[in-house]
Amino acid sequence: MVDAPDALLEELFPDRPSAVDWGLDRMRTALAEVGSPDRRYSSLHVGGTNGKGSVAATWESVLGLQGRRTGLYTSPHLCSFRERIRVGGRPVGRHRLLETAERLRPLARELGMPMFEAATLLALVVFAQEGIDVACIEVGLGGRLDATNVIEPEVVAITNVSVDHQDFLGATVEEIAREKAGIVKPGVPVVTAETDDRVLAVLADAAVDAGAPFVRVDPERDVRDVRFGECGTTFRCAVPDGSFRELRTPLPGAHQAVNATLAVAALEMLPSPPSAKSIQAGVAAVDWPGRGQLVWLEGRRYIFDTAHNSAATDAVARTVDQGSPRRPLVAVVGILVDKDWPRMVPAIAAVADAVVLTSPPSAPSERRWRPREARAAAEGHSARVEVVEEIGGALKRAAFLAGEGTILVTGSCHTVGDAFRALDAKPFADRHG
């Protein structure tokens, strides 16, 4: 399932407005026009800065093993738009997407829906067509005015809040937290793994105002005995009776133990929570490509791990370094120009034996960085820093430098997705087509 960059996107939304245009009126009108498909199944909603996709994918896995037919909506994608909409753990079929998009296109055009709104409408309609029982929905950007904020979830999770997307969400962490707290609904349980007291105060106030139960997962108190390597993470997480449950997730890193614990805490707030057996098996079976994913290609070890802000690159650097990868470790890094790359690049460079800076071709032209300008940010932190603009060439250079070591591909989803394409590799297992 490796489409040409944006090929399916162009087929689905050939005349889409791409600018961010805040508001929920278009989504509400469109859903009413097509018969409120989002009311035909239950839903869970997750927002936050980092880790929300991992939480949503964990929900999908656990609920699927509970015997429920699941839908998963996330963004952005790595290689194909189909990844954004999964049914029963599999990317939705191309024919279903194209057929449904064709039917919805006149309505989306009439309302002037931006691409993300049209994609969200498409997902909610497809889920109803596929007869799902429960949808696991990830916020796209922010929360309060995000297109996904039209659903009526049974539980809300907010992973954490850090400074990102300041142009849209605000300059301070408190302002950003207020936007993300906008997904809190009257009477609907809210669960968070945030640790910053400033953010916790904002989230708790939002819950009080909504009359919603508020549960905090404390990473220091509720997540214990974390052990991880390239193939996953084992840990113990707190359960409501005060005891601890031992779990394993295939996603590596201490931060993934926190994400899984948050996902489980939210599931336990559902009207019909999954059994302990479903939770254990579901957490162990999460399928979430490009997040610490170890792949062997032509005898070489690759780790694909997306990181779109400084908190994420810090987590990637800690996880890779503490996972004791086979050395030398060569990092292929591509970041969007509107991100805090002067902080992000040194974090990765500090744990790598060599860094190859590159530019992902699928990134919008106005968001592509100039790797040569970032070179100075890496120098002094890594033994060797090179710039290879073309990603295929960057991967070949990294393979040469790594020898029998490890190649880390990180940065934006564009970078990781373009690397999969350049290597003719599939992010999903073969069963996903």
C-alpha positions as semicolon CSV with decimal commas, in nm:
position;residue;x (nm);y (nm);z (nm)
1;M;0,000;0,000;0,000
2;V;0,250;0,261;-0,118
3;D;0,077;0,520;-0,335
4;A;0,258;0,798;-0,517
5;P;0,269;1,108;-0,295
6;D;-0,085;1,252;-0,266
7;A;-0,211;1,055;-0,569
8;L;-0,514;0,917;-0,387
9;L;-0,563;1,250;-0,209
10;E;-0,589;1,425;-0,546
11;E;-0,844;1,170;-0,664
12;L;-1,050;1,208;-0,349
13;F;-1,034;1,587;-0,318
14;P;-0,937;1,737;-0,657
15;D;-1,068;2,086;-0,582
16;R;-1,017;2,101;-0,207
17;P;-0,948;2,432;-0,028
18;S;-0,629;2,368;0,171
19;A;-0,621;2,669;0,405
20;V;-0,715;2,628;0,771
21;D;-1,063;2,775;0,820
22;W;-1,180;2,727;1,176
23;G;-1,539;2,640;1,262
24;L;-1,776;2,348;1,310
25;D;-2,081;2,479;1,123
26;R;-1,987;2,318;0,792
27;M;-1,929;1,980;0,954
28;R;-2,258;1,992;1,144
29;T;-2,449;2,094;0,833
30;A;-2,284;1,825;0,621
31;L;-2,349;1,549;0,876
32;A;-2,714;1,651;0,906
33;E;-2,746;1,644;0,526
34;V;-2,621;1,284;0,508
35;G;-2,828;1,152;0,794
36;S;-2,598;1,192;1,096
37;P;-2,385;0,882;1,033
38;D;-2,176;0,955;1,342
39;R;-2,477;0,872;1,563
40;R;-2,494;0,515;1,435
41;Y;-2,197;0,399;1,643
42;S;-2,027;0,492;1,969
43;S;-1,699;0,681;1,970
44;L;-1,391;0,769;2,172
45;H;-1,202;1,095;2,121
46;V;-0,834;1,166;2,185
47;G;-0,648;1,496;2,162
48;G;-0,317;1,632;2,285
49;T;0,019;1,727;2,141
50;N;0,203;1,394;2,123
51;G;0,097;1,031;2,151
52;K;-0,268;1,067;2,051
53;G;-0,232;0,839;1,749
54;S;-0,075;0,569;1,966
55;V;-0,363;0,597;2,212
56;A;-0,624;0,573;1,935
57;A;-0,449;0,273;1,778
58;T;-0,438;0,102;2,119
59;W;-0,811;0,157;2,161
60;E;-0,870;0,008;1,819
61;S;-0,668;-0,302;1,903
62;V;-0,823;-0,367;2,244
63;L;-1,182;-0,306;2,135
64;G;-1,131;-0,522;1,827
65;L;-1,014;-0,811;2,042
66;Q;-1,316;-0,752;2,262
67;G;-1,520;-0,854;1,958
68;R;-1,633;-0,509;1,847
69;R;-1,606;-0,389;1,486
70;T;-1,381;-0,085;1,502
71;G;-1,314;0,226;1,302
72;L;-0,995;0,429;1,343
73;Y;-0,948;0,782;1,211
74;T;-0,604;0,942;1,241
75;S;-0,389;1,196;1,059
76;P;-0,161;1,259;0,885
77;H;-0,070;0,946;0,689
78;L;0,268;0,805;0,594
79;C;0,231;0,660;0,244
80;S;-0,137;0,648;0,153
81;F;-0,449;0,838;0,254
82;R;-0,608;0,497;0,316
83;E;-0,406;0,471;0,637
84;R;-0,615;0,749;0,790
85;I;-0,935;0,544;0,786
86;R;-0,913;0,188;0,918
87;V;-1,201;-0,056;0,961
88;G;-1,149;-0,371;1,163
89;G;-0,778;-0,291;1,189
90;R;-0,726;-0,263;0,811
91;P;-0,694;0,047;0,592
92;V;-1,025;0,101;0,417
93;G;-1,054;-0,017;0,057
94;R;-0,966;0,221;-0,224
95;H;-1,295;0,156;-0,407
96;R;-1,500;0,234;-0,096
97;L;-1,311;0,562;-0,047
98;L;-1,343;0,676;-0,407
99;E;-1,708;0,579;-0,436
100;T;-1,805;0,755;-0,113
101;A;-1,595;1,062;-0,187
102;E;-1,763;1,096;-0,527
103;R;-2,102;1,095;-0,358
104;L;-1,997;1,350;-0,095
105;R;-1,801;1,580;-0,326
106;P;-2,094;1,805;-0,437
107;L;-2,191;1,867;-0,074
108;A;-1,832;1,936;0,032
109;R;-1,788;2,172;-0,262
110;E;-2,115;2,354;-0,188
111;L;-2,015;2,410;0,173
112;G;-1,656;2,504;0,086
113;M;-1,513;2,239;0,318
114;P;-1,134;2,242;0,361
115;M;-0,959;1,913;0,296
116;F;-0,944;1,797;0,658
117;E;-1,315;1,860;0,708
118;A;-1,398;1,670;0,389
119;A;-1,171;1,385;0,501
120;T;-1,337;1,374;0,842
121;L;-1,682;1,369;0,684
122;L;-1,565;1,088;0,458
123;A;-1,439;0,885;0,753
124;L;-1,758;0,924;0,957
125;V;-1,972;0,822;0,658
126;V;-1,750;0,525;0,568
127;F;-1,766;0,401;0,927
128;A;-2,147;0,398;0,910
129;Q;-2,139;0,223;0,571
130;E;-1,906;-0,043;0,712
131;G;-2,132;-0,107;1,010
132;I;-1,875;-0,042;1,281
133;D;-1,963;-0,060;1,651
134;V;-1,714;0,197;1,778
135;A;-1,496;0,471;1,628
136;C;-1,159;0,571;1,773
137;I;-1,111;0,931;1,663
138;E;-0,790;1,136;1,681
139;V;-0,809;1,516;1,682
140;G;-0,641;1,674;1,379
141;L;-0,528;2,010;1,519
142;G;-0,611;2,171;1,852
143;G;-0,951;2,048;1,959
144;R;-1,214;2,314;2,020
145;L;-1,269;2,394;1,652
146;D;-1,124;2,078;1,502
147;A;-1,348;1,903;1,250
148;T;-1,360;1,591;1,469
149;N;-1,519;1,785;1,754
150;V;-1,871;1,717;1,625
151;I;-1,882;1,364;1,764
152;E;-2,047;1,267;2,094
153;P;-1,787;1,039;2,254
154;E;-1,821;0,806;2,549
155;V;-1,479;0,908;2,680
156;V;-1,226;1,183;2,607
157;A;-0,849;1,150;2,646
158;I;-0,598;1,435;2,630
159;T;-0,248;1,290;2,621
160;N;-0,032;1,592;2,704
161;V;0,012;1,952;2,599
162;S;0,329;2,120;2,479
163;V;0,404;2,419;2,260
164;D;0,332;2,343;1,895
165;H;0,125;2,502;1,615
166;Q;0,150;2,839;1,793
167;D;0,018;3,024;1,487
168;F;-0,315;2,847;1,529
169;L;-0,342;2,752;1,896
170;G;-0,173;3,031;2,093
171;A;0,169;3,135;2,216
172;T;0,159;2,990;2,568
173;V;0,103;2,638;2,697
174;E;-0,208;2,760;2,884
175;E;-0,362;2,900;2,565
176;I;-0,288;2,581;2,379
177;A;-0,433;2,374;2,665
178;R;-0,758;2,571;2,647
179;E;-0,790;2,489;2,277
180;K;-0,724;2,121;2,339
181;A;-0,966;2,116;2,634
182;G;-1,235;2,220;2,387
183;I;-1,311;1,851;2,320
184;V;-1,437;1,804;2,677
185;K;-1,812;1,726;2,670
186;P;-2,082;1,755;2,938
187;G;-2,077;1,452;3,164
188;V;-1,822;1,262;2,951
189;P;-1,520;1,125;3,145
190;V;-1,188;1,299;3,073
191;V;-0,855;1,121;3,119
192;T;-0,510;1,278;3,083
193;A;-0,143;1,190;3,136
194;E;-0,034;1,553;3,154
195;T;0,218;1,642;3,425
196;D;0,244;2,022;3,397
197;D;0,044;2,187;3,678
198;R;-0,046;2,481;3,452
199;V;-0,203;2,251;3,196
200;L;-0,367;2,029;3,457
201;A;-0,540;2,333;3,603
202;V;-0,684;2,425;3,262
203;L;-0,802;2,069;3,192
204;A;-0,949;2,024;3,540
205;D;-1,139;2,354;3,513
206;A;-1,283;2,247;3,177
207;A;-1,398;1,918;3,328
208;V;-1,559;2,093;3,624
209;D;-1,739;2,337;3,395
210;A;-1,872;2,043;3,190
211;G;-1,966;1,833;3,492
212;A;-1,731;1,566;3,360
213;P;-1,538;1,313;3,571
214;F;-1,167;1,396;3,556
215;V;-0,903;1,123;3,588
216;R;-0,530;1,184;3,586
217;V;-0,277;0,918;3,493
218;D;0,041;1,009;3,681
219;P;0,339;0,864;3,490
220;E;0,548;0,854;3,808
221;R;0,280;0,684;4,018
222;D;0,079;0,477;3,772
223;V;0,345;0,344;3,532
224;R;0,616;0,123;3,681
225;D;0,896;-0,116;3,592
226;V;0,928;0,006;3,235
227;R;1,165;-0,200;3,022
228;F;1,202;-0,153;2,649
229;G;1,409;-0,239;2,347
230;E;1,372;-0,222;1,972
231;C;1,089;-0,479;1,974
232;G;0,861;-0,321;2,231
233;T;0,799;-0,220;2,591
234;T;0,691;-0,409;2,903
235;F;0,556;-0,225;3,205
236;R;0,311;-0,239;3,491
237;C;0,018;0,003;3,500
238;A;-0,222;0,091;3,780
239;V;-0,579;-0,038;3,769
240;P;-0,883;0,104;3,952
241;D;-0,865;-0,140;4,247
242;G;-0,517;-0,009;4,332
243;S;-0,322;-0,306;4,201
244;F;-0,095;-0,316;3,897
245;R;-0,134;-0,505;3,571
246;E;0,166;-0,618;3,365
247;L;0,138;-0,530;2,996
248;R;0,346;-0,528;2,682
249;T;0,316;-0,300;2,380
250;P;0,511;-0,349;2,056
251;L;0,574;0,027;2,052
252;P;0,916;0,098;2,208
253;G;0,987;0,366;2,465
254;A;0,893;0,483;2,813
255;H;0,656;0,737;2,655
256;Q;0,469;0,451;2,487
257;A;0,417;0,286;2,826
258;V;0,251;0,610;2,938
259;N;0,040;0,625;2,620
260;A;-0,076;0,268;2,669
261;T;-0,159;0,329;3,035
262;L;-0,363;0,634;2,938
263;A;-0,545;0,434;2,669
264;V;-0,630;0,162;2,920
265;A;-0,748;0,413;3,182
266;A;-0,983;0,565;2,926
267;L;-1,117;0,223;2,821
268;E;-1,193;0,143;3,184
269;M;-1,419;0,451;3,196
270;L;-1,647;0,314;2,922
271;P;-2,000;0,198;3,008
272;S;-1,892;-0,156;2,911
273;P;-1,516;-0,171;2,969
274;P;-1,307;-0,444;2,805
275;S;-1,200;-0,746;3,005
276;A;-0,851;-0,771;3,149
277;K;-0,780;-1,042;2,891
278;S;-0,886;-0,816;2,601
279;I;-0,675;-0,532;2,738
280;Q;-0,364;-0,746;2,775
281;A;-0,398;-0,902;2,429
282;G;-0,503;-0,577;2,262
283;V;-0,219;-0,366;2,397
284;A;0,025;-0,637;2,282
285;A;-0,122;-0,636;1,929
286;V;-0,118;-0,263;1,849
287;D;-0,038;-0,193;1,484
288;W;0,088;0,165;1,454
289;P;0,352;0,200;1,180
290;G;0,630;0,455;1,180
291;R;0,647;0,482;1,558
292;G;0,972;0,322;1,667
293;Q;0,915;0,062;1,397
294;L;1,205;-0,178;1,338
295;V;1,224;-0,300;0,978
296;W;1,484;-0,522;0,811
297;L;1,541;-0,433;0,445
298;E;1,804;-0,612;0,236
299;G;1,988;-0,715;0,550
300;R;1,991;-0,364;0,700
301;R;1,831;-0,248;1,023
302;Y;1,601;0,055;0,993
303;I;1,408;0,228;1,270
304;F;1,127;0,452;1,146
305;D;1,001;0,697;1,407
306;T;0,804;1,014;1,338
307;A;0,873;1,324;1,546
308;H;0,704;1,652;1,460
309;N;0,810;1,874;1,752
310;S;1,088;1,907;2,008
311;A;0,912;1,698;2,274
312;A;0,881;1,417;2,020
313;T;1,245;1,430;1,906
314;D;1,352;1,426;2,272
315;A;1,147;1,107;2,319
316;V;1,288;0,949;2,004
317;A;1,644;1,031;2,110
318;R;1,595;0,884;2,459
319;T;1,427;0,571;2,327
320;V;1,683;0,500;2,058
321;D;1,982;0,571;2,282
322;Q;1,854;0,369;2,578
323;G;1,750;0,087;2,346
324;S;2,120;0,025;2,270
325;P;2,090;-0,002;1,891
326;R;2,358;-0,174;1,690
327;R;2,625;0,087;1,615
328;P;2,708;0,287;1,421
329;L;2,373;0,465;1,436
330;V;2,311;0,692;1,138
331;A;2,010;0,925;1,150
332;V;1,832;1,044;0,837
333;V;1,647;1,359;0,943
334;G;1,392;1,572;0,760
335;I;1,185;1,836;0,942
336;L;0,933;2,094;0,823
337;V;1,051;2,454;0,817
338;D;0,775;2,578;1,050
339;K;0,885;2,343;1,329
340;D;1,143;2,417;1,600
341;W;1,423;2,242;1,411
342;P;1,705;2,436;1,583
343;R;1,610;2,243;1,899
344;M;1,501;1,920;1,731
345;V;1,812;1,850;1,522
346;P;2,063;1,862;1,812
347;A;1,854;1,616;2,013
348;I;1,882;1,352;1,741
349;A;2,240;1,438;1,651
350;A;2,352;1,392;2,011
351;V;2,267;1,020;2,007
352;A;2,377;0,945;1,648
353;D;2,722;0,860;1,517
354;A;2,637;1,037;1,193
355;V;2,350;1,251;1,065
356;V;2,226;1,289;0,709
357;L;1,993;1,586;0,665
358;T;1,741;1,564;0,384
359;S;1,420;1,717;0,249
360;P;1,102;1,508;0,203
361;P;0,958;1,562;-0,148
362;S;0,597;1,506;-0,039
363;A;0,603;1,805;0,198
364;P;0,417;2,113;0,074
365;S;0,665;2,345;-0,098
366;E;0,598;2,628;0,147
367;R;0,682;2,400;0,442
368;R;1,000;2,240;0,313
369;W;1,310;2,325;0,510
370;R;1,657;2,387;0,371
371;P;1,876;2,113;0,520
372;R;2,194;2,308;0,450
373;E;2,073;2,582;0,683
374;A;2,016;2,322;0,956
375;R;2,363;2,173;0,927
376;A;2,507;2,409;1,187
377;A;2,245;2,292;1,439
378;A;2,377;1,935;1,412
379;E;2,749;2,005;1,397
380;G;2,915;1,977;1,733
381;H;2,658;1,720;1,847
382;S;2,746;1,435;1,611
383;A;3,075;1,305;1,480
384;R;2,968;1,345;1,118
385;V;2,700;1,563;0,954
386;E;2,614;1,551;0,585
387;V;2,343;1,701;0,366
388;V;2,181;1,504;0,084
389;E;1,872;1,688;-0,038
390;E;1,716;1,397;-0,229
391;I;1,578;1,140;0,013
392;G;1,673;0,835;-0,193
393;G;2,030;0,956;-0,202
394;A;2,020;1,033;0,170
395;L;1,912;0,678;0,247
396;K;2,185;0,531;0,028
397;R;2,446;0,748;0,198
398;A;2,315;0,648;0,540
399;A;2,330;0,280;0,446
400;F;2,693;0,322;0,342
401;L;2,785;0,503;0,665
402;A;2,594;0,258;0,886
403;G;2,746;-0,058;0,744
404;E;2,615;-0,331;0,972
405;G;2,479;-0,074;1,216
406;T;2,137;0,094;1,238
407;I;1,965;0,358;1,025
408;L;1,717;0,581;1,208
409;V;1,469;0,767;0,986
410;T;1,296;1,046;1,178
411;G;1,135;1,387;1,157
412;S;0,806;1,463;0,988
413;C;0,553;1,205;0,869
414;H;0,650;1,321;0,519
415;T;1,009;1,213;0,581
416;V;0,918;0,872;0,718
417;G;0,657;0,810;0,448
418;D;0,887;0,922;0,168
419;A;1,159;0,693;0,305
420;F;0,923;0,396;0,296
421;R;0,843;0,483;-0,066
422;A;1,207;0,533;-0,165
423;L;1,293;0,195;-0,014
424;D;0,988;0,033;-0,175
425;A;0,881;-0,085;0,170
426;K;0,538;-0,118;0,328
427;P;0,470;0,047;0,665
428;F;0,189;-0,201;0,733
429;A;0,217;-0,577;0,748
430;D;0,147;-0,757;0,419
431;R;-0,199;-0,853;0,534
432;H;-0,303;-0,491;0,495
433;G;-0,233;-0,485;0,123
